[in-house]
Amino acid sequence: MDFNVKKLASGAGVFFTRAVQFTEEKLGQAEKTELDPHLENLITRADCTKNWTEKMLRQTEVLLQPNPSARIEEFIYDKLDKKLPSRTTNPELLGQYMLEAAQDFGPETPYGSTLITVGEYQKRLGGAERELLQTSAAGFLTPLRSFLEGDWRTISKERRLLENRRLDLDICKARLKKAKLAEAKAAAEHELRVAQTEFDRQAEVTRLLLEGIGSTHLNHLRCLQDFAEAQATYYAQCHHYMQDLQRELNKCANAISAPHPPAAVCPDPVSSAFLSGPPSPGAPVSSQSSPRPSTLAMEQTQLPVTGTRKAKVLYDYDAHDVSELSLLADELITVYTVPGMDPDWLIGERGNQKGKVPVTYLELLS
């Protein structure tokens, strides 16, 4: 118990002495040891990194999750180290409401069938948004938080220790100046040498940590590139879905305005331009949609080809029906168009596989 009291009293005395030194420096009544210019620059750079990382982290969280309550919930689960329950995105919720409304209005009515079509695409948009949130959280937000909660806390701790060592050094310098007797001067000089050694050692430790900020910048650069790629993939998917939706709505509008009964129903989201080949000579042409052919029939369909080219796939793409070709990022395929085909699509070939591919997912090569 006596040891603890003495230690507490000693610590209180050191704290008081440092506080006096710090106050006198602020009032200009005591000299202050300046840090090395290189170390000062490293400190300034580190403070700038910390401040901007905090701002980018907060704003990215707002961008990905505008709801403050949801952000608070995510923060609590993160601090408790628990997995956040899966949350339905707003487009998915809207799509579900549309599908339920269609059942009440009648799925065979023009309004009900259109609600089903739009609702399904809203759910697809919600799925793409969910994927963006998960990818961005893992590849961008987590590294930023790790820096602020890990590396930066270590740097801050060592910087505080360096400041204490500097105050101790300046206190020893002041004592040496005030010493009158030879014995007091010798003791003050010894204390000064010890304080100088501890200060130099702590300055070196702090310098090494601050120089690691350069590696942090490189890591954040890679994370930023991944975040931009995730956004590009998300917006490309959204663009593709909305183009498909517009085509389906146009089909609905044409079917509704047609004079033939019964009540028009929106067709399935599949393009008939590629599936249906030219009618055989003398065969009657039906006003209704022809049945969906098999994959084998699709491959046997012969259509005039216009200009084959090589193309590089920019993003993964999952085919939505038998008329389309699934794609893998960075692979090379052969593409061409056929007369009367939608300009947003091309015919892609990979070995014996063939199908429609969206132009926005490709980089055409010369």
N, C-alpha and C positions, 0 to 999 in steps of 0.2 A: 504493500500500500504506500509506504514511504517513497519507494522508487517511482511509482506512478505519479505521485504528487510532485516530486522533483522534476520528472519528465514534463509534466503538464506546465509547471512553472517555467521551465527552461524554454518550452515551445512558445509560451505566451510572451516571454521576454524577447525571443527572436522575432516574433510577429510584430511586437510593438516597435522594435528597433527598425525593422524594414518599413513599417508604416511611417515612422518619423522621417526616414531617408527619402521615401517616395514623396511625402508632402513637401519637404524642403526642396526637392528637385523641381516640383511643379511651381513652387514659389520663387524659384531662381536663387535659392540660398545655399544650394549644394551642387557640386559638380556631378555630372552623369557620364558614365562610360558609354561611348557610342559603339554600336555594333559594326561589324565589317560591312562595307557597302554591298558586297555580293550577297551576304546574308540578309541584309535589308531588302534587296531586290527579290530574293526568294520568298521572304515573308509577305511582301506586297503581292506577288504573283499568287501565292497560296490563298491569301484573303480574297483576292478577285475570283479565283476558282471556286472557293467555297460559296461566295455570295451568288454568283451566277448559276452554280449548280442547284442551289436552293430554289432560285426563281424558276429555272427551267423545269425542275421536278414538280413544283406546285402547279405551274401552268399546264404541264402535260397531263397531270392528274385531272385538272379541270376540263381539259380538252377531251380526254377519254371518258370521264365520268362527270357530267355537269351537275349531277344531283349531290348537294352537300351532305345529305343524310347518308347516302350510299358510300360516300368517301369516308365519313366518320366510321361507318360500320366496317369498311375494309381496313381502316387504321387499327381498330380495336382487335379484329381477328388477327392482324399481322403481329401486334404486340403480344397477344396471347399465344402466338405460334400455333394457331388453329387454321384449318382449311376453310376458306370462305364458301358458303353454300352457293350452288349454281343459281344465277339470277337471270330471269328472262329479259332479253333486250327489248327496247321499245318497239322496233319494227316487228319482232316476233309476237309481241303482245297485240299489236294492231292487226297483224295477219290472222291471229287466232280469233279476234273479235269479228273480223270480216267473214271468216269461215262459219262461225256460229250464226252470224246474221243471215248468211245465205241459206242456212237450213230453215230458218223461220220464214224467210221471204219465198222460199221455193228454189231449189238448185236448178230447176229446169226453166225458170223464168229468165229473161234477158238480164235483169238486175242481179238476180241470185247467181247466175253462172259467171257474170263479170266479177262479182265479189269473190267468188272462189278463185278465179284466175289471179286477181290482184292480191288476194290474201296469201296465196301460195308464194308469189314473188316477194311479198313483204317478209315472209318467214325466211326466204333465202337471203334477203338483205340482212335480216337479223343474225343469221348464222355467220355471214361474212363479218359483221361487226363484232360478234363474239370472238371470232378467230383473231381479229385485229387487237382486241383488248388483251387477250391471252398472250399473243406474241409480243406486244409492246411492253406489257408488264414484266415478262421474263427477260426480254432482250434489251430494254432501255431503262425502265423505272428501277428495277432491282439493282443494277450496277450503280446508279446514281445514289440510291439510298445506302448501299454498302459503303460507298466512299464517305458519305456524311456521318454515318453511324459507326464506322470502323476506322479508316485511315485518318479522317479529320480529327476524331477524338484523341487519337494517339499523338498527332501533331500538336494539338492544343495543349495536351498535358505536358509535353516536352517544352513547349514555348513558355508555359507558366513556370516550369522549373528553371528554364534559362533566365527568366526575369528575376527570380529569387536569387540565383547565383550572381547576377549582375548587381543587385542591391547589396548583397553581402560583400562583394568586391569593393563597391564604393564606400561602404561603411568602414571597411578596413583601411582604405585610403584616407578617409577622414580621421580615423584614430591615429594613424601614423603622423599626420600633420599636427595633431594636437599633443602628441607625446613630447614631454620635456626631458625626462630622465632617460639615461642610456638604457637602463633595464626595461623601461616601458617601450622605448623605441625598438629594442630587439624583439620583444614579444609581439609588437605591432607588425614588424617586418615579417616575422614568421607567419602570423595570421594572414598577412597580405599574400605571401607566396602560396599558401594553401588555398586561399580564395581564388587566386588567379588560375591555379591549376584546375580547380573544379569548374570554374567558369569556362575555360578553354575546352575542357572535355565535354561539357554540356553543349557548348556552341557547335562542336563538331557533330555530336549526335543529332542536334536539331537541323543542322545543315544537310546531313545525309537524308533525313526524312523529307525535308522540303524539296530536295532535288528529285525525289520520287514522284513529285507532282507531274513531271514530264511524262512518266509512264501512265499516270492517271489520264492525262489528256489523250494519249494514244488509245487507251482502252475505251474512253468515252467516244472517241472518233469512230471506232468500229461499231459501237452500240448505236451511234447516230445513223450510220449507214444502214444498219439492220432495221432501224425504226422507219427510215425513209422508204426502204424496200417493202416493208410491211404495209405502209400507207399506199404505196403504188399498187401493190397487189389488191388491196381492199377496194380502192377506187376503180381499178380495172374490172374487178368482179361486179361492182355496183353498176358500172356503165354497161357491161354486157347484159346483166339482168334487166336493166331498164330498157335496153334496145329490144330484148325478147318480149318484154311486157308490152311495149308500144306496138310491136307487130301483132301480138295476140289481141290487143284492143282494137286495132284496125280491122282484124278479121271479124271480131264481134260486131263492130259498127257496120261492116259490109253485109254480114249475115242478117242483122236486124232490119236493114233497109231493103233487103231483097223481097220481091213480091210473093215468093212461094211460102205456103204454110208448111209445117206448124211453127210454133214459137221457136225462134232461133236460139241455139245453144252454142256457146263459145267452144271452138275446137280445142283439142289437146295441144299444148305448146310444142308442136313439132313442125318443121318446115316441109311442105309438100313439094317444094321446087326441086329438091334433090332426090326425094324418095320415089316420086312418080315419073316414069319414063314417058316418051311420046306414045300416043295411042296407035295401035296397029291399024293398017289401012282398012277402011270400011267398018271399023268397030264403032258403035254408038258412044257418044261422050255423055257421061252422067253429070247432072248438075250438082250432085252431092260429092262429098270428099270420098276419094277412093280408099279402100282399106289399107292399113299400114303393111308394107311388104316386109318379108323377112330380110335378115342381113344378107343371105345368099342372093336373093333377088336384087337387092340394092347393089351388090358388087357386080352383078351381071348387066345392070342397066348401062346402056351405051349412050353417052351424051357427047356432043362436039366439044373438044377441049380447046381452050384459048391460053397459050403462053405458059408453059410449065416453068417454075422457078424454085430455087432452094430457099428455105426460110428457117431461121433460128427461133425456137420457142422461148419466150421471155418468162412465162409463168406457168405453173401447173394448171391444168384445166381438166375437169371431169365431165365427160359427155353426159348430156341430160336425156338422150334417147338414142335409138339405133342409127339415126341419120348422122350423128356427130362422132368425132374421133377424139378420144382422150389424149392429152398432151402431158409431157414431162419437161420441166424447165431445162434449157440448154441443149435439148436434142435438135437434130436437123431433120426436116421433112421436105417432101416435094409438094408444092402447092400449085393450083391453077384454078381458073374460073370457068363457068359455063354460061352460055347465053341466057339472059333473063334472071340470073341469080342475084340475090341481095348483095349490094356492094360491101356490106359489113362482114361478109363471109367468104371463104375460099374453100375449095376442095383440097383436103390434105391426104397424102399417101405416105405410109410407112410400111415398107415390105408389101405384104398382101392385105394390109388393113387400109381402109379408105373411109373418109367421112368428112362432114363439114367441120371447119375450124374458124373461130373468130379472128378477124384481122388484128384486133387490138392486143392479142396475145402473141403476135409474131413480129419478127424483124426480117423483112424481105432482104435477101442477099442478091447481089448482082451476078 
